[in-house]
Amino acid sequence: MEILGATLRVCVDDLETSVRFYERLAGAEALRFERAGVQVAAVGCFLLMSGPESELEVLRKVAATIAVADVDETHKVLTELGADVLAGPVATPVGRNLIARHPDGAVYEYVDRRRA
């Protein structure tokens, strides 16, 4: 399993104001999409999310998003190591993902850029 990097997840009230700040901070333009009623902007190593509190409450439980080369391989390795895969792998607007709880209780999202 190859880990390519990590993204910090940030829930915000005002996505537009936050995007301007993080674009300047990261020196990168935001990639935007929507998922389950949540507006998302990926800016550098930050994933900004804004939407209904009921959705954000769930998203806040995920500590970080980890980019991997292949979600299927990651699924295999995680289950072999005793992690509990809570969701996925499923297709997303930018690739595929899964959400797993590690044996220590930490919850992470794993994503790849492969189209389903």
Backbone hydrogen bonds, N-H to C=O, Kabsch-Sander energy under -0.5 kcal/mol:
donor,donor_aa,acceptor,acceptor_aa,energy
3,I,1,M,-0.6
4,L,2,E,-0.5
4,L,67,A,-3.1
5,G,67,A,-1.1
7,T,65,T,-3.3
8,L,45,C,-3.1
10,V,47,L,-2.8
12,V,49,M,-2.9
15,L,13,D,-0.7
18,S,14,D,-2.2
19,V,15,L,-3.1
20,R,16,E,-1.9
21,F,17,T,-1.8
22,Y,18,S,-2.9
23,E,19,V,-2.8
24,R,20,R,-1.8
25,L,21,F,-2.5
26,A,22,Y,-3.0
27,G,23,E,-1.6
28,A,23,E,-1.1
31,L,42,A,-2.5
32,R,30,A,-0.6
33,F,40,V,-2.2
35,R,38,V,-2.4
38,V,35,R,-1.8
39,Q,37,G,-0.5
39,Q,50,S,-2.9
40,V,33,F,-3.1
41,A,48,L,-2.4
42,A,31,L,-3.1
43,V,41,A,-0.6
43,V,46,F,-2.9
46,F,43,V,-2.5
47,L,8,L,-3.0
48,L,41,A,-3.0
48,L,46,F,-0.6
49,M,10,V,-2.5
50,S,39,Q,-2.2
55,E,52,P,-0.9
56,L,52,P,-2.4
57,E,53,E,-2.6
58,V,54,S,-0.8
59,L,55,E,-2.0
60,R,56,L,-2.4
61,K,58,V,-1.3
62,V,59,L,-1.5
63,A,61,K,-0.6
63,A,107,V,-2.9
64,A,107,V,-0.5
65,T,7,T,-2.3
66,I,109,E,-3.4
67,A,5,G,-2.2
67,A,65,T,-0.5
68,V,111,V,-3.2
69,A,2,E,-1.8
74,T,70,D,-2.1
75,H,71,V,-2.7
76,K,72,D,-1.9
77,V,73,E,-2.5
78,L,74,T,-3.1
79,T,75,H,-2.3
80,E,76,K,-2.1
81,L,77,V,-1.9
82,G,79,T,-1.1
83,A,78,L,-2.7
84,D,101,R,-2.8
85,V,83,A,-0.6
86,L,84,D,-0.7
86,L,99,I,-2.4
87,A,99,I,-1.6
90,V,97,N,-2.2
92,T,95,G,-3.6
95,G,92,T,-0.8
96,R,112,D,-0.9
97,N,90,V,-2.4
98,L,110,Y,-1.9
99,I,87,A,-2.5
100,A,108,Y,-2.5
101,R,84,D,-2.9
102,H,100,A,-0.6
102,H,106,A,-3.1
105,G,102,H,-2.5
108,Y,100,A,-2.4
109,E,64,A,-2.3
110,Y,98,L,-3.0
111,V,66,I,-2.4
112,D,96,R,-2.3
